[in-house]
Amino acid sequence: MDGSSETFTFPKQAKDQYDQMSKLHDAMTADRIVIEADSCLHIIPLNAVKRFEFSPLPDTLPEGIIRNASLNL
């Protein structure tokens, strides 16, 4: 973790709420995230990532997520 950051924008990847929940669960349990962007494949090992931020918030979230929190830096 060198303090750098990258931002990716992409369209919604899920067909429906069920698919969205499934994809979110897969992402939360994966050891890496793979993103195709600008004709390149980005493979990001999650042990090298401090945190991810996704916006806008998905319509439905899995259980166990703390809701309505505020980030205080």
Secondary structure, DSSP 8 states (H G I E B T S, - for coil): --S-----------SSHHHHHHHHHHHHH-SEEEEEETTEEEEEEGGG-S----SS--SS--TT---S-----
